[in-house]
Amino acid sequence: MSGDVKNIHTRSFPSNAGAAPVSHSGKARPQAAAGSGGGTDSVSITPTASQLRVLQATLTGTPVVDQGRVEQVRESIAEGSYVVNPYRVATKFIQLETMLPG
């Protein structure tokens, strides 16, 4: 029995030679420039990247479902006082349809 596997394509990835090492904090560590007498390169993070990092940290700690709202709706349904607004439902369906591709 042969160990060959057909239709397997290998893919090479570009080398990261010359890339600055990254510390655990996610920031690049300065490294001596090649051929220079001990100079260093610098890396700066744009304000947009900093804002994205803050936003990501905020969203990571935010629950996906508002449990308080779920309980309110659940209680309203149980009490028979939940009212469906057909205009709002139709509007939300139209918004959803416009967001879908095709």
Order of alpha helices (4+ residues) and beta strands (2+ residues): alpha-alpha-alpha
